[in-house]
Each structure stands twice: as C-alpha cells, then as structure tokens.
Amino acid sequence: MPCANPCHEVPYKPISASEQAALAAWQDQEGANGPGHHDMHIGDNVVVISSTTTTPRASATAPGPTPVNPAAANRPPVGAAPALWVRTWDFGDAVVAIMIQPTYGGKAYWSSRIFGNHNGFWKMEESYHTTIQASPRMTALPAPVERSSR
C-alpha cells in the first residue's frame, strides 16, 4: 500500500507551494503530527455525511451534537483511509484534490476535496466520497514473516 495515514509520502508529487501546503494540512488533519489537529483543519461550514455518522453533522466548530457510530473493532488505527492515487489542481487560494482511497473491510472510493487558504492556514472546505462498486474489498495485508538464515 503506497500510503497509510498519516502518509509519510503520498503517491503524488505536488507541484506548487499551495498544493504542497494543502496536502501537508490534510496530513496534519489526519494525525501526521500527533492527535488533536483534525478539527482545526476543517472549514467552519463543512457538513459531514458519511458511513461513520449516525446523522449528518456540522463541523466541530459549529454548535450541536455530533454522534458517530463506533469504528469496526478490527480496523487499523489510522485517521483516514490510505491514498492509493492522488491528483491536485492549484487555483491560488484554493486547491482541488481527487484521490482513490480504500476503506478497511470495504470498497475503494473516489474522494474529492477542496482546500482553502485562510491567511496561510489551509482548511478542508468540502469533501465528497463516492464508492467504486467494481472495487474489491480491502483486507488486511499479512504481516511479514521473519525468515531465519539457517
């Protein structure tokens, strides 16, 4: 797998400084620099609708409850699904990213995200996910077996 979040390297080399900053902010959001940075990188008007929420919910900075379903017990501890393929476009103070990401125990999906520059601090403003029905289910990779030199 090319990238398990937080990615040490995504399978894409961003060209512009804005693309680099937006992807770095996304990785900080996903836990690259330790826990607790997720909500600071979510735009104030983002509404989350996904398979891990029991109801649509506003961003963490908006008032109101944010109930979520518990993650699968055997799911690896990652902030988000790894990125198998990434492409970004720079529009100055905004960067659009599309990715193919597998879901642990589920099918891969296309993710489309829009990042906005807020005085040098990048936030994810929109995020849409579409399941790829023809995708196989992602399963855990077997742990490498240590071989004896004897």
Secondary structure as GFF3:
##gff-version 3
##sequence-region A 1 150
A	DSSP	alpha_helix	17	29	.	.	.	ID=ss1
A	DSSP	three_ten_helix	39	41	.	.	.	ID=ss2
A	DSSP	beta_strand	47	48	.	.	.	ID=ss3
A	DSSP	beta_strand	57	58	.	.	.	ID=ss4
A	DSSP	beta_strand	85	90	.	.	.	ID=ss5
A	DSSP	beta_strand	94	101	.	.	.	ID=ss6
A	DSSP	beta_strand	109	118	.	.	.	ID=ss7
A	DSSP	beta_strand	121	131	.	.	.	ID=ss8
###
